[in-house]
């Protein structure tokens, strides 16, 4: 605090009106079922405003307002592309898509905001609960992975077995193996082929674990390299197979849980 200006606060607290107002606006954006529907819809592939408008059954103008609010949170981004719709085939359009790891950052922010302001403000607590429950409905209902980059961004991979080999699809592989495979698009060229998997996923003692399969590009969990020794995965862990534009980023989710214990 500036001693010459005692009202010049440099740290906002949970009782600060400006902080409460900004937090309420943040929670309001994420608590909207329509905006959550948009996040789920564009999670599978980039979409235009017109496509999103048709999906959520509202006007073009209202759709743009929803997208503007989501853009303000940094959860989505827009990029210029070429339309593949019959109405304006080949014309330049804006495509809206999820920011890699954007949903995880939003969920993390909700946890922080809830602990800071939720207990002292019942209204904010209710908003936070609604936002957390809605956001987590986009995630896998059980253990699974979400692809966070490239052409398969937003793809959800549910883990219903006990062991998986993970790698790129390859021509000529007959798929015969003792365990199922998680197959990735050939666009992720730095990821090893599935016949000699990039990584192994294995459920052990109730936990999902991950081990590198002696891949050339390497495997990282939360930025740290792992080896052929299995490591335990935790909710929200970020997995990189061959870091870089030709690798794949995955987020691990352990499944639905009690979202209110932090509030």
N, C-alpha and C positions, 0 to 999 in steps of 0.2 A: 504494500500500500504506500502511496506517495504521502509523506508526512505533511506536505503543504496542501494536499487535496484529500482529506479523510474519506470523501465519498468515492474516490477513484479505486474501485476494487479490481484487483487483477486476478483473483481466484473466485470463480462462481461456485456456490454451494447449493445443496438441495433446497434451501430456503430462499434462494435468489429468484425474484419474480421473472427476470429475463431467462434464466436457466429453465425454470418451470414451464414458461411459455414455449421455448424452443423444443423442450422434451415432449411436451404435449403435441406439438405439430408433427414431430418425428413419429411418435406413436400412432397418431391419427392416420398418417400415410400408410403404415404397415398394418393397421387394424382393419382396413377396408377390404371386404370380401372381393370386390371387383378388381382392386389392384393386385390382390393375391392371385386371383384368377389370371390376370395378365402375366404375372411372374411365372406361373405354372405353364402358361401357353407358350411364351417365348423361350422357356427353358429347353424345349425340345428342338427348336431351330429359330433363327432370326425371322422376324415378321414385319410387315409394313403396317402403317396405321390402319389402312383399309382392312387388312386381314384381321387385325386385332379387334377393330370395331365390329366386324361381322361375328367374331367369336364371342364377344361379351355382350352383343346385342344392344349397343348404345350408339349414339351419333358419333360422327367423325370428330366433331368439335369437343365433345365430352371425353372421347378417347385420348385426344391430344392433351387435355388437361390432366388426366390420370398419368399419362406418360411423363409430363413435365414434372409432376410431383415425385415420381420414381427416379427420374434423372437427377433431381436435386439431392437425393440420398446417396447417389453414387452406386446404386445397385444395378442399374442398366446403363447401356450406352447406345448411341445410334451411329451408323456408318452408311455411307452412300454405296448403293449397289444398283444392279440392273433388274428391273421388274420382269418376273416370269408369268405375270397375270395376263390373260387374253385381252383385258380392257386397255392396258398400257404396256404391252409387250415391248421389251427392249428399252424402255424409258428409264432414266435415272430416278431412283427413289431412295428414301431413307429406310433402312432396316433397323429394328430395335432388337437388342439381344442382352442377355445377362452378362454382367461384368464377371470375369473369372473370380471365384471365391466371394462374390458380392453377397450372396445369401448368408454365408458363414460369418462375414463381418457384421451383417445386420443382426444376426442371432447373438453374436458376442456383445454388440452394443446394447441390445435389449437386456442382457444379463447384468451388465454394468449399470445401466440406467435404473433398472429395477432395484438394485441394492442401494443405489444412492438416494433415489427419491420415492420409490414405491411405498416403503413402510410409513413414511411421514405424510403421504398424500393418497388417500383411498381412491380418488378418481384416477390418478395416474396409475395406481396399482391395477385397477380394472382394465385400463387401456393397455398396460403392459402385458397382462395375462392374455387378453384378446389377440394382441399382436404376436406374442410368442406361440400361442396355440395355432394361429392361422399360418404363421411362417413355417412351423414344423410340419404342417400338413402337406407341404410341398416336398419334404424330404421322404425317403423310403419309409414305409410303415414297419419294416423289419430291417435287419442288417443289410447294408448295401453300399454301393459306390455311386458317386455322381461324377460324370465327366465334365470338367470345368473349362475345356478349351477345344479349339478346332471344330471340325465339321460335326462331331458328335456331342458338342457342348449341350449340357442339360439332360443327356441320356442317363437314366437310372438303371443300375445293374443290381438286382436283388440277389442276395446270397442265401439260397435255400438249402444248399448241400453242405458238405463238411470240408471239401478241399477243391481248389481250382488252380489250373494253370492259366496264366494271363499273358497274352501276346497278340501280335498282328495275325490277321487271316493270311494264309498262304496257299497259293495254288498247288493242287496235288495232294495236300494233306487230307487223309480220309477221315480224320476225326476220331480214329480208334485210339483210346487211351483209358486207363483205369479211372480217371477223374474227368469231370466236365471242364470246359474251357470258357474263359471270358475273352471273346474275340473283338479286336479293335480294328478300325478302318485302316486300310493300307496307307492313308494319308500320313499317319504317324510313323514315318519311315525310320526314325531312330529307335523305335521300340522293337525288341527282338521278336522273331517269329514264334508262334505258339507251340510248334513241335519241340522247340528247345526254349521253353518259356522264359520271358523276361523276369517274371516273379511268380512265386507260389503263394496262394492264399490258403490258410488252413485254420480250422476251428479246433482249439485245444483247451480243454478244461473250462469250456463256456466262453472263451475269449477268441476273437479273431486275430490271427497273427500273419505276418508277412515276411517273406525272405526273398532275397535276390537270387535269380537263377543263373549266376555267373554271366550276366548280360554285359555287352560292350559299353552301353551308354550309362549304366549304373542306375541305382534306385535310391531315392531320398525320401525320408519321412520328416516333415516339418523342417526341411532344409538340411537335415543331417543324413549322410550316406549310411546305408545298411549293407550287410554282407549276406552270406548264405545261411547265417544263423537267424532263426525266426525272432521277430520282435512283436510285442503285443500292441495292437491298434486301439486307439481311444477315440471317443466321439469327436468328430471334427478334424481328425488328423489329415494333413495335406500330403498326398503321395505323388511324387514325380518319377515317371519312368523316362529316363534320358532327358534331363532338363534342356529346354530350348524349344524353338517353334516346331520342330519335328517330333518332339516327345509328347507325352500326354500327362495332364494334371488331373488327379482324382481326389475326391474328398470322401472320407470314410464316415458312415453313420451307423451307429450301433442299433438304431431302431427307436421307436417311440418310447418316451419316458415321462415321468411326472415333471411338467414344465413349470409348476407353481412353487417348487421348493425354494426357489431363490427370492420369492416375493414376500 
